[in-house]
């Protein structure tokens, strides 16, 4: 898929009050915004038109816009995030998403974070996690299968989201954690297996045949370089403190 558009949201001053399982200290709000702006600059460099929404201080996780919606050429799914504190985020993102795609909302009792949704061509792998439940996956499947997509649930286990442990990096290749290597869902793909020390680098973003990867993970970088694709490294140290990564920061379509 060739991406031409992205939706992002400026991190709020309240960013440190959001949800996190990391034990890396509190992020600095201004440094978080600097890293966010560098990320947006990369998207612009890759030819995308970027719409940046204003910060939402009442929703300190709202700059992780990927969790609020899933976009494909035919439609958009407005998710119902798994964390109660994040469910209000969808009401500000949906009007903008609806300008670009017909929007389908998940119903009551169905929960999904976009961070659990990995799209590879016409296949969706969806993490069954603490944030995404079976009802969410079932309703998502009912909406997209009529357009020729397949949906496969993948139990996440201890990870926050599916894309915390596996991502598609082009050329029929997945980058994934050791725990995900033997998952039968991923049969047929070449695999870049992350060392436990560099597992965070698995949240690498493939856009228009360029890879955006977190800086500071030299072993993973060497593995990615073997693919022969252009690679851009960027600092996500503050983003990581709140369980965030490169995929989380934008909706791409």
N, C-alpha and C positions, 0 to 999 in steps of 0.2 A: 504494500500500500504506500502511495506517495502522499505525504502530508503537506497541506498548504496552510492550515490554520492551527492555532493553539489558544486555549483559554487558560489564564493564570490568575492568581490573586495575591496581592501584596501582603506579606506577613504583618501581623498586628503587633503593637507594643506588648500585648498580653501573651505573646507566643510561649513564654515559659510556664504558663499556667495550663497548658494543654495536656493531653494524655501522652504518657510515655512508659515504656517498660525498660528503657535504657538507664544505666547508672553512670552517666557521663557528665553530670552537672547540668546546671541551667544554661540555656542558650542566651547569648546576648542579642537583643532584638535588632539593633542596628547592624551588627555583623551578619545576622540572619538575612536581613534585607539586602546587604551587599552581595551575599552569595546568591540570593534569589535574582538580583539584577544581572549578575554575571551569567546565570542560567538563561534568562530571557534573551540576553545578547547572543548567546549561542543559537537559540531557536531562530532569531532574526538572521543570523549569519547563514543558517541552513535554508533560508528562503521562506520561512513561515511568517504569516501575518499573525501577530500576537495581540490578543485583547487581554488587558490586565484590569481586573476588577479591584475596587478599593478594599482596604483591610476591613475585617469584621472583628472588632475588639471583643464582642460578646461570644465569638466562636474562635478561640485561639488556635484551633487546628484547621481553620477554613482555607488556609493557603494550600493545603493538601487536596486540591480540587479534584484529583483523579478519583477520590472515593465517592464523590457525589453523583457521578454519571458515567455511563459507558456509551461511546459513540461509534457507529459504524456507518457505511455509506447510506444504508436504507433507513435508519432510525437511530434514536437515542433512548437508552434506558435511564430513567431517573431512579437512582437507588434509594434505599431506605437504610442509612448506615447502621451498623450493628451497635455502636456506642450511643446510648441515649443522648449524651451531651452534644453529639454531632448531627443529630437528625434535622435540626433547623437549618443546616447549611444548604440543603437542597432547594429551599424556597427562594434563595437569591441567585442560585446558579441556573435553575430551570428556565426562567424567562429568556436568558441569553442563549442557552442551548437550543431552545425552541425556535429561535430565529434561523438556525441552520439545519435542524432535523425535526421530523415528527417525533414527539416525545411520548414515551410510554412509562407510566409510573408503576413501581412495584407496590403491591397492596399491603394492607395492614397485616402484621405478623411475618411478612417476608422481609428479610434483612440481607443487605449486601454492601460491601465496600468495593469500590472499583479496583483497589489494590489487590483484590483476590481474583481479578479477571485478566487472564492472559489470552490475547487473540493472536492466532497464527493463521493467516489466510482466512479460510472459512471455518476454522476450528476455534472453539472457545474451551480453554481449560479454566475451571473455576474452583478456587480454593474453598473447601468446607472448613471453616475456621471459627474462631470466637466472634468474628464480625459478620460472617456470611453463613446463613443457615440453609437447610434443605428447601424450605419454602421459597427462599429468595432465588435459589438456583432453578427450581421448578418453574417459577413464574418467568424468569429470564428466558429459559429454554422455550417456553410456550410462545414468547414474543419473537424470538429470532429464528427458530427452526423453519418457519414458513418462508424465510428468505434463503434457505439452503445452508444455514449454519448448523454445525454439530456442537453439542455441549457435553463436556465430560467433567464430572465432579472429581476433585483431587483433595483428599484429606491433608490438611496442612500440619497437623501435629502441634509442635511447640512454637512454630513461627507465628508472627502476627498476621501476615498476609502471604498468599501464594507467591507474589512477586518479591517478597523478601527472600525467597529461596530459589526461584527459577525465573529466567527471562529469556526471550527470544532475541538473538543477536544477528539474525540474517543468515543466509547461506545454509538453511536447514540445520541450524545449530542453536542449542540451548546452553546457557550458562547456569549452573545449578549447584546447590550445596551437596555435600556427600550424602546427606540423608535422603535426597531426592533421586539419587542416581539410579536406583533399582526400581523406581516406580514404573509399572507397566504402561502408565499413561504416556510416557515419554519415549516409548519404543519407536525406532525409525528416525530419530534425530541424532546427529552428531552432538557430542557433549563436551563442554568445557567444565571440568569439575573444580570447584573452589576449595582451597585449603581452609580449614576452620578459622585460621587467623585472618583470612581475607574474605570471609563470607559476605560482609557488607557490600563488597564490590560486585556481587551478583546483581545488584540493582543498577544494571547498566542499560542505557536507553538506546534503542536502534531507531534512527530517524533518517529517512531518505538515503539509506546505505551509508550512513555515518554513525559511529558509535560515540556516545557521550558516557564517560565513566568517571567515578569518583577518583580524585587524585590520592596518592599515598598507598597504592596497592601494587607494588612492582611485579610480583609473580603473576597476578591476574592480568596485568597490562601486557606482559610478554605473551601470555596465552591468547589474548585478544588480537595482538599484532599479527599472529600467525594466520588470521582470517584474511589479511590483506586489505582491510577496509580502513578508511580514514578514521582516526580516533582523536577525540577532544577530551582532555581531562579538566575537571573542575572541582573546586573545594566545596565539600558539603559537610564540614565538621559541625557546624551549628545545626543544620537541618537534621543530621543524624541523632542529635541529642533528644529529639522529640519523635524518634522512630521513623523519620522521614527519609526519602531517597529521591533519586532523579525522576523516577516514573511518577511519583506522587504529586509533583509540582505543576503538572499541566494536564489538560485534556487536549489530545492531538487528533486531528481529523483532516 
